[in-house]
Amino acid sequence: RDTAIARASDDFYPRENASHTVHVVNVVYNTLFLGEVVHPDWDMFQSEHPAASLHAAARAVGGCAVYTSDRPEIHNFDLLRKLVFPDG
């Protein structure tokens, strides 16, 4: 069976501190509607960002794929490990 994927959010804006809660709220509401016909894409986040825990927690319960836009060699593996099963 094929599954359509659709973007459910605006871009992740790492330099705009006020955008993070709005981003998560918007993507949750959009997922409620879009999730009936597509698999929602919640966009990427940076695991070392000050708001990374918010983004990670939202994606953990959001039923979406998890993507990061981390720079090479800059990752918060403690946070990322919480998003996967122990066997990967």
MDTraj code that builds the backbone (N, CA, C; nanometers):
import mdtraj as md
import numpy as np

residues = "ARG ASP THR ALA ILE ALA ARG ALA SER ASP ASP PHE TYR PRO ARG GLU ASN ALA SER HIS THR VAL HIS VAL VAL ASN VAL VAL TYR ASN THR LEU PHE LEU GLY GLU VAL VAL HIS PRO ASP TRP ASP MET PHE GLN SER GLU HIS PRO ALA ALA SER LEU HIS ALA ALA ALA ARG ALA VAL GLY GLY CYS ALA VAL TYR THR SER ASP ARG PRO GLU ILE HIS ASN PHE ASP LEU LEU ARG LYS LEU VAL PHE PRO ASP GLY".split()
xyz = np.array([
    [0.0839, -0.1180, 0.0000],
    [0.0000, 0.0000, 0.0000],
    [0.0880, 0.1238, 0.0000],
    [0.0564, 0.2197, -0.0820],
    [0.1315, 0.3451, -0.0882],
    [0.0778, 0.4431, 0.0154],
    [0.1656, 0.5256, 0.0651],
    [0.1272, 0.6276, 0.1627],
    [0.1747, 0.7632, 0.1144],
    [0.0852, 0.8577, 0.1089],
    [0.1217, 0.9940, 0.0721],
    [0.1775, 1.0656, 0.1946],
    [0.2788, 1.1457, 0.1713],
    [0.3376, 1.2267, 0.2783],
    [0.3164, 1.3723, 0.2423],
    [0.2767, 1.4523, 0.3397],
    [0.2553, 1.5948, 0.3164],
    [0.3120, 1.6752, 0.4321],
    [0.3667, 1.7870, 0.4008],
    [0.4223, 1.8756, 0.5017],
    [0.3100, 1.9320, 0.5867],
    [0.3216, 1.9229, 0.7171],
    [0.2167, 1.9694, 0.8078],
    [0.2586, 2.0954, 0.8834],
    [0.3719, 2.1521, 0.8453],
    [0.4197, 2.2679, 0.9203],
    [0.4948, 2.3637, 0.8310],
    [0.5178, 2.4794, 0.8853],
    [0.6086, 2.5746, 0.8248],
    [0.7503, 2.5261, 0.8548],
    [0.8491, 2.5947, 0.8070],
    [0.9875, 2.5558, 0.8332],
    [1.0240, 2.5690, 0.9798],
    [1.1254, 2.4942, 1.0196],
    [1.1881, 2.5070, 1.1510],
    [1.2814, 2.6271, 1.1430],
    [1.2604, 2.7258, 1.2296],
    [1.3422, 2.8478, 1.2301],
    [1.4273, 2.8502, 1.3570],
    [1.5469, 2.7962, 1.3518],
    [1.6274, 2.7841, 1.4738],
    [1.6652, 2.9172, 1.5380],
    [1.6711, 3.0243, 1.4608],
    [1.7143, 3.1541, 1.5161],
    [1.5989, 3.2385, 1.5695],
    [1.4755, 3.1914, 1.5527],
    [1.3589, 3.2669, 1.6002],
    [1.3008, 3.1967, 1.7226],
    [1.3406, 3.2441, 1.8401],
    [1.3016, 3.1779, 1.9652],
    [1.1515, 3.1668, 1.9839],
    [1.0774, 3.2655, 1.9406],
    [0.9318, 3.2635, 1.9601],
    [0.8611, 3.1663, 1.8666],
    [0.9320, 3.1111, 1.7698],
    [0.8659, 3.0270, 1.6692],
    [0.8456, 2.8822, 1.7128],
    [0.9135, 2.8367, 1.8153],
    [0.9154, 2.6930, 1.8453],
    [0.7830, 2.6403, 1.9002],
    [0.7243, 2.7082, 1.9956],
    [0.5955, 2.6608, 2.0462],
    [0.4867, 2.6755, 1.9399],
    [0.4917, 2.7841, 1.8636],
    [0.3939, 2.8036, 1.7564],
    [0.4098, 2.6941, 1.6509],
    [0.5321, 2.6599, 1.6187],
    [0.5597, 2.5538, 1.5210],
    [0.4963, 2.4222, 1.5665],
    [0.5187, 2.3863, 1.6910],
    [0.4662, 2.2592, 1.7426],
    [0.3135, 2.2623, 1.7479],
    [0.2547, 2.3697, 1.7961],
    [0.1084, 2.3787, 1.8032],
    [0.0474, 2.3705, 1.6637],
    [0.1046, 2.4429, 1.5687],
    [0.0501, 2.4403, 1.4326],
    [0.0581, 2.3020, 1.3700],
    [0.1696, 2.2348, 1.3897],
    [0.1847, 2.1035, 1.3283],
    [0.0923, 2.0004, 1.3949],
    [0.0673, 2.0146, 1.5234],
    [-0.0268, 1.9237, 1.5900],
    [-0.1676, 1.9425, 1.5333],
    [-0.2129, 2.0670, 1.5243],
    [-0.3461, 2.0918, 1.4695],
    [-0.3558, 2.0469, 1.3239],
    [-0.2543, 2.0776, 1.2444],
    [-0.2558, 2.0362, 1.1040],
    [-0.2571, 1.8841, 1.0910],
    [-0.1878, 1.8159, 1.1819],
    [-0.1846, 1.6695, 1.1785],
    [-0.3226, 1.6107, 1.2069],
    [-0.3985, 1.6747, 1.2946],
    [-0.5342, 1.6256, 1.3227],
    [-0.6183, 1.6217, 1.1958],
    [-0.6021, 1.7203, 1.1105],
    [-0.6795, 1.7254, 0.9862],
    [-0.6129, 1.6456, 0.8744],
    [-0.4847, 1.6708, 0.8491],
    [-0.4149, 1.6059, 0.7390],
    [-0.3953, 1.4564, 0.7620],
    [-0.3842, 1.4170, 0.8885],
    [-0.3583, 1.2784, 0.9211],
    [-0.4649, 1.1812, 0.8749],
    [-0.5802, 1.2315, 0.8372],
    [-0.6864, 1.1459, 0.7851],
    [-0.6603, 1.1026, 0.6409],
    [-0.5760, 1.1779, 0.5693],
    [-0.5547, 1.1471, 0.4270],
    [-0.4073, 1.1293, 0.3887],
    [-0.3148, 1.1756, 0.4723],
    [-0.1716, 1.1643, 0.4430],
    [-0.0957, 1.1330, 0.5714],
    [0.0292, 1.0953, 0.5560],
    [0.1188, 1.0812, 0.6710],
    [0.1894, 1.2159, 0.6879],
    [0.1617, 1.2910, 0.7951],
    [0.2167, 1.4252, 0.8099],
    [0.3682, 1.4269, 0.8346],
    [0.4338, 1.5221, 0.7720],
    [0.5769, 1.5469, 0.7906],
    [0.5901, 1.6696, 0.8801],
    [0.6590, 1.6536, 0.9917],
    [0.6699, 1.7608, 1.0903],
    [0.7940, 1.8476, 1.0744],
    [0.8722, 1.8290, 0.9721],
    [0.9948, 1.9049, 0.9456],
    [1.1066, 1.8621, 1.0414],
    [1.2230, 1.9133, 1.0167],
    [1.3421, 1.8779, 1.0947],
    [1.3566, 1.9670, 1.2167],
    [1.4447, 1.9258, 1.3064],
    [1.4867, 2.0108, 1.4170],
    [1.6317, 1.9797, 1.4462],
    [1.6952, 2.0627, 1.5276],
    [1.8362, 2.0427, 1.5640],
    [1.8432, 1.9880, 1.7057],
    [1.9115, 1.8753, 1.7217],
    [1.9144, 1.8089, 1.8529],
    [1.9951, 1.8842, 1.9575],
    [2.0776, 1.9782, 1.9180],
    [2.1547, 2.0588, 2.0132],
    [2.0920, 2.1962, 2.0377],
    [1.9774, 2.2221, 1.9784],
    [1.9102, 2.3517, 1.9930],
    [1.8504, 2.3631, 2.1330],
    [1.8416, 2.4841, 2.1896],
    [1.7803, 2.4999, 2.3221],
    [1.6362, 2.4474, 2.3308],
    [1.5630, 2.4473, 2.2204],
    [1.4249, 2.3969, 2.2204],
    [1.4163, 2.2525, 2.1702],
    [1.5278, 2.1828, 2.1642],
    [1.5302, 2.0464, 2.1095],
    [1.4421, 1.9507, 2.1881],
    [1.4385, 1.9628, 2.3184],
    [1.3554, 1.8721, 2.3990],
    [1.2078, 1.8876, 2.3661],
    [1.1633, 2.0093, 2.3447],
    [1.0240, 2.0346, 2.3044],
    [0.9955, 1.9665, 2.1710],
    [1.0819, 1.9887, 2.0739],
    [1.0615, 1.9303, 1.9414],
    [1.0684, 1.7780, 1.9463],
    [1.1625, 1.7244, 2.0199],
    [1.1770, 1.5783, 2.0297],
    [1.0542, 1.5162, 2.0965],
    [1.0078, 1.5753, 2.2052],
    [0.8905, 1.5212, 2.2749],
    [0.7668, 1.5252, 2.1858],
    [0.7503, 1.6339, 2.1129],
    [0.6346, 1.6450, 2.0237],
    [0.6386, 1.5383, 1.9154],
    [0.7551, 1.5149, 1.8598],
    [0.7672, 1.4139, 1.7551],
    [0.7529, 1.2723, 1.8105],
    [0.7937, 1.2537, 1.9344],
    [0.7819, 1.1216, 1.9967],
    [0.6367, 1.0785, 2.0094],
    [0.5481, 1.1720, 2.0335],
    [0.4061, 1.1383, 2.0474],
    [0.3257, 1.1713, 1.9220],
    [0.3903, 1.2328, 1.8241],
    [0.3201, 1.2787, 1.7052],
    [0.2974, 1.1748, 1.5978],
    [0.3619, 1.0602, 1.6107],
    [0.3438, 0.9573, 1.5096],
    [0.4078, 0.9901, 1.3766],
    [0.5059, 1.0749, 1.3781],
    [0.5697, 1.1185, 1.2541],
    [0.7138, 1.0680, 1.2482],
    [0.7718, 1.0786, 1.1309],
    [0.9139, 1.0475, 1.1179],
    [0.9948, 1.1557, 1.1883],
    [1.1132, 1.1194, 1.2324],
    [1.1998, 1.2158, 1.3011],
    [1.3215, 1.2420, 1.2145],
    [1.3388, 1.3686, 1.1785],
    [1.4538, 1.4118, 1.1008],
    [1.5264, 1.5195, 1.1793],
    [1.6569, 1.5227, 1.1680],
    [1.7317, 1.6327, 1.2284],
    [1.8089, 1.7064, 1.1203],
    [1.8350, 1.8312, 1.1467],
    [1.9186, 1.9122, 1.0580],
    [2.0460, 1.9515, 1.1315],
    [2.0977, 1.8562, 1.2086],
    [2.2202, 1.8801, 1.2846],
    [2.3380, 1.9032, 1.1908],
    [2.4273, 1.9894, 1.2353],
    [2.5517, 2.0086, 1.1617],
    [2.6407, 1.8864, 1.1843],
    [2.7281, 1.8561, 1.0910],
    [2.8176, 1.7411, 1.1094],
    [2.8924, 1.7484, 1.2416],
    [2.8955, 1.6373, 1.3107],
    [2.9679, 1.6226, 1.4375],
    [2.9029, 1.6958, 1.5555],
    [2.7860, 1.7555, 1.5362],
    [2.7194, 1.8272, 1.6458],
    [2.5814, 1.7658, 1.6658],
    [2.5740, 1.6712, 1.7610],
    [2.4505, 1.5994, 1.7875],
    [2.4335, 1.5809, 1.9383],
    [2.3110, 1.5772, 1.9825],
    [2.2816, 1.5427, 2.1204],
    [2.2319, 1.3981, 2.1202],
    [2.3266, 1.3056, 2.1288],
    [2.2903, 1.1643, 2.1196],
    [2.2065, 1.1175, 2.2378],
    [2.2224, 1.1787, 2.3545],
    [2.1378, 1.1404, 2.4681],
    [1.9907, 1.1676, 2.4355],
    [1.9639, 1.2805, 2.3744],
    [1.8264, 1.3135, 2.3350],
    [1.7792, 1.2236, 2.2212],
    [1.8617, 1.2047, 2.1211],
    [1.8220, 1.1260, 2.0050],
    [1.7962, 0.9801, 2.0405],
    [1.8722, 0.9255, 2.1355],
    [1.8509, 0.7862, 2.1770],
    [1.7139, 0.7662, 2.2403],
    [1.6578, 0.8702, 2.2973],
    [1.5247, 0.8601, 2.3570],
    [1.4154, 0.8458, 2.2519],
    [1.4495, 0.8721, 2.1262],
    [1.3511, 0.8680, 2.0181],
    [1.3523, 0.7382, 1.9394],
    [1.4404, 0.6455, 1.9753],
    [1.4483, 0.5186, 1.9028],
    [1.4450, 0.4020, 2.0004],
    [1.4099, 0.2868, 1.9491],
    [1.4150, 0.1659, 2.0302],
    [1.5617, 0.1270, 2.0550],
    [1.5909, 0.0554, 2.1606],
    [1.7291, 0.0202, 2.1914],
    [1.8029, -0.0525, 2.0782],
    [1.7288, -0.1265, 1.9965],
    [1.7952, -0.1991, 1.8871],
    [1.8016, -0.1174, 1.7578],
    [1.7683, 0.0112, 1.7674],
    [1.7787, 0.0981, 1.6510],
    [1.6506, 0.1105, 1.5765],
])
top = md.Topology()
chain = top.add_chain()
for i, resn in enumerate(residues, 1):
    res = top.add_residue(resn, chain, resSeq=i)
    for name in ("N", "CA", "C"):
        top.add_atom(name, md.element.get_by_symbol(name[0]), res)
traj = md.Trajectory(xyz[None], top)
